[in-house]
């Protein structure tokens, strides 16, 4: 079993680094969340905010970086002045390199609100596709496909068939920019859940 480094060992290793390398590590860390313009993932308003670093109690010592087999982990948070909600991120470092950054509150950025004219049946699929995106891009793609196909069948009254065939029926009637976007979905989204040639690969999810 691999022995995890203790907080003391990590700190000792950091102290032994040349001063220039220690300074580089600190600059990398603080540059990620230095006061700068950012968009709140809750309300989508822009704001400037300095984050706070969460301190951990590990082996009886207070530290900002909790070590494990995958490196060191830090958590930052700040509060949006517009909506007064916390924004929290989890960051993973190996040495001085940032290997991963994960939004933990909220789980995923909010999306622009839908127009009130959008029927609830379509809006519900859209909201669910957004909600699961952070956990599964494939599940989100399948729900997005379902949403698009429902719009094609219920609003445009296309003849039922494969998603590609249904898109073909409406492309001539759409503005160019919208037609390009819908055509891109045909090229990618139809095969999100199964890398096969079958155009009914996610039929069980979308039916």
C-alpha positions as CSV (number, residue, x, y, z in Angstrom):
1,X,0.0,0.0,0.0
2,X,1.3,3.4,-0.9
3,X,2.1,5.6,2.0
4,X,0.7,9.1,1.7
5,X,2.9,12.1,2.4
6,X,2.2,13.8,5.7
7,X,1.5,17.5,6.0
8,X,4.9,17.9,7.7
9,X,6.7,16.2,4.9
10,X,4.9,18.4,2.3
11,X,5.8,21.6,4.2
12,X,9.4,20.4,4.7
13,X,9.7,19.7,0.9
14,X,8.3,23.2,0.1
15,X,10.6,24.9,2.5
16,X,13.6,23.2,1.0
17,X,12.8,24.5,-2.5
18,X,14.8,27.4,-3.8
19,X,13.2,30.8,-3.0
20,X,12.5,31.5,-6.7
21,X,10.6,28.2,-7.0
22,X,8.6,28.8,-3.9
23,X,7.7,32.3,-5.2
24,X,6.7,30.8,-8.5
25,X,4.4,28.3,-6.7
26,X,2.7,31.1,-4.7
27,X,2.3,33.3,-7.8
28,X,0.7,30.4,-9.7
29,X,-1.7,29.8,-6.9
30,X,-2.8,33.4,-6.2
31,X,-3.0,34.3,-9.9
32,X,-5.8,31.8,-10.3
33,X,-8.0,33.6,-7.9
34,X,-6.5,37.1,-7.6
35,X,-9.0,39.9,-7.7
36,X,-10.3,40.0,-11.2
37,X,-13.4,40.2,-13.2
38,X,-15.4,37.0,-13.1
39,X,-18.9,35.8,-14.0
40,X,-20.9,34.4,-11.2
41,X,-21.9,30.8,-12.1
42,X,-25.2,31.3,-10.1
43,X,-26.6,34.6,-11.5
44,X,-24.2,35.2,-14.4
45,X,-23.4,38.8,-13.1
46,X,-19.8,40.0,-13.5
47,X,-18.0,41.0,-10.3
48,X,-14.5,41.4,-8.8
49,X,-13.9,39.4,-5.7
50,X,-10.9,38.1,-3.7
51,X,-11.4,34.5,-2.7
52,X,-10.7,32.9,0.6
53,X,-8.6,29.8,1.0
54,X,-10.1,27.0,3.1
55,X,-7.8,25.7,5.9
56,X,-7.7,22.0,6.7
57,X,-6.9,20.3,9.9
58,X,-4.7,17.3,8.9
59,X,-2.7,15.3,11.5
60,X,-3.4,18.0,14.1
61,X,-1.9,20.8,11.9
62,X,-3.6,23.5,9.9
63,X,-2.9,23.5,6.2
64,X,-4.3,25.0,3.0
65,X,-3.4,21.9,0.9
66,X,-4.6,18.5,1.9
67,X,-2.3,15.7,0.4
68,X,-3.4,12.3,-0.9
69,X,-2.3,9.8,-3.5
70,X,-3.3,12.2,-6.4
71,X,-1.4,15.3,-5.2
72,X,-2.5,18.2,-3.1
73,X,-6.0,19.6,-2.9
74,X,-7.1,23.1,-2.1
75,X,-10.6,24.7,-1.9
76,X,-11.3,28.4,-2.6
77,X,-14.5,30.3,-2.1
78,X,-15.9,33.8,-2.6
79,X,-19.3,35.4,-2.4
80,X,-21.1,37.0,-5.3
81,X,-22.2,40.5,-4.3
82,X,-25.2,40.4,-6.6
83,X,-26.9,37.2,-5.5
84,X,-25.0,36.6,-2.2
85,X,-24.3,33.0,-3.1
86,X,-21.0,31.2,-2.5
87,X,-18.8,30.1,-5.4
88,X,-16.5,27.3,-4.5
89,X,-13.7,25.5,-6.4
90,X,-11.6,22.5,-5.8
91,X,-8.1,22.5,-7.2
92,X,-5.6,19.6,-7.6
93,X,-1.8,20.2,-7.7
94,X,1.0,17.8,-8.4
95,X,4.2,19.6,-7.5
96,X,3.6,23.2,-8.6
97,X,1.4,22.2,-11.6
98,X,-2.4,22.7,-11.5
99,X,-3.7,19.4,-12.8
100,X,-7.4,20.0,-12.3
101,X,-10.0,22.5,-11.2
102,X,-13.6,21.6,-10.3
103,X,-16.6,23.8,-9.6
104,X,-18.3,22.4,-6.5
105,X,-20.8,25.2,-5.7
106,X,-22.7,25.3,-7.9
107,X,-22.0,22.0,-9.7
108,X,-22.2,23.7,-13.1
109,X,-22.6,27.3,-14.3
110,X,-26.2,28.6,-14.7
111,X,-27.6,29.1,-18.2
112,X,-29.3,32.2,-19.4
113,X,-33.0,31.9,-18.6
114,X,-35.4,30.7,-21.3
115,X,-38.0,33.0,-22.7
116,X,-41.4,32.6,-21.0
117,X,-42.8,31.7,-24.4
118,X,-40.9,28.4,-24.4
119,X,-43.4,25.6,-23.6
120,X,-42.7,23.9,-20.3
121,X,-42.3,20.4,-21.9
122,X,-39.3,21.8,-23.9
123,X,-38.0,23.9,-21.0
124,X,-38.0,20.9,-18.6
125,X,-35.7,18.8,-20.9
126,X,-33.4,21.8,-21.5
127,X,-33.0,22.4,-17.7
128,X,-32.4,18.8,-17.0
129,X,-29.8,18.6,-19.8
130,X,-28.0,21.6,-18.2
131,X,-28.3,20.1,-14.7
132,X,-26.5,16.8,-15.5
133,X,-23.8,18.2,-17.8
134,X,-21.3,18.4,-15.0
135,X,-21.8,14.7,-14.1
136,X,-22.2,13.2,-17.6
137,X,-21.7,15.0,-20.9
138,X,-23.2,11.9,-22.7
139,X,-26.4,12.0,-20.6
140,X,-26.7,15.8,-21.2
141,X,-26.2,15.2,-25.0
142,X,-29.0,12.5,-24.9
143,X,-31.4,14.9,-23.2
144,X,-30.5,17.7,-25.5
145,X,-31.2,15.4,-28.4
146,X,-34.6,14.5,-26.9
147,X,-35.4,18.2,-26.5
148,X,-34.4,19.0,-30.1
149,X,-36.4,16.1,-31.4
150,X,-39.5,17.1,-29.4
151,X,-39.2,20.6,-30.8
152,X,-39.0,19.2,-34.4
153,X,-42.0,16.9,-34.0
154,X,-44.3,19.0,-31.8
155,X,-43.6,22.5,-33.1
156,X,-42.4,21.9,-36.7
157,X,-44.6,18.8,-37.2
158,X,-41.9,16.9,-39.1
159,X,-42.5,13.4,-40.2
160,X,-41.1,11.0,-37.6
161,X,-37.8,9.4,-38.5
162,X,-34.1,9.5,-37.6
163,X,-32.9,12.8,-36.1
164,X,-30.9,13.4,-39.2
165,X,-33.9,13.0,-41.5
166,X,-36.0,15.2,-39.2
167,X,-33.4,18.0,-39.3
168,X,-33.3,17.8,-43.1
169,X,-37.0,18.6,-43.2
170,X,-36.6,21.9,-41.3
171,X,-33.2,23.2,-42.5
172,X,-34.6,25.0,-45.6
173,X,-37.0,27.0,-43.4
174,X,-34.5,28.1,-40.7
175,X,-32.3,31.3,-40.7
176,X,-28.7,30.5,-41.8
177,X,-27.1,30.8,-38.3
178,X,-29.8,28.6,-36.7
179,X,-29.6,26.1,-39.6
180,X,-25.8,25.8,-39.1
181,X,-26.2,25.2,-35.4
182,X,-28.9,22.5,-35.9
183,X,-26.8,20.9,-38.6
184,X,-23.9,20.7,-36.2
185,X,-26.1,18.8,-33.7
186,X,-26.9,16.3,-36.4
187,X,-23.2,15.7,-37.0
188,X,-22.3,15.2,-33.4
189,X,-25.2,14.9,-31.0
190,X,-27.0,12.0,-32.6
191,X,-24.2,9.7,-31.7
192,X,-23.4,10.9,-28.2
193,X,-24.5,7.8,-26.3
194,X,-23.2,5.1,-28.7
195,X,-20.3,5.2,-31.1
196,X,-22.1,3.3,-33.8
197,X,-23.5,4.1,-37.2
198,X,-27.0,3.4,-36.1
199,X,-29.1,6.6,-36.0
200,X,-31.3,5.1,-33.3
201,X,-28.4,4.6,-30.9
202,X,-30.0,6.6,-28.1
203,X,-33.6,5.8,-29.1
204,X,-34.3,4.1,-25.7
205,X,-33.4,7.3,-23.9
206,X,-35.2,9.7,-26.3
207,X,-38.4,7.8,-26.9
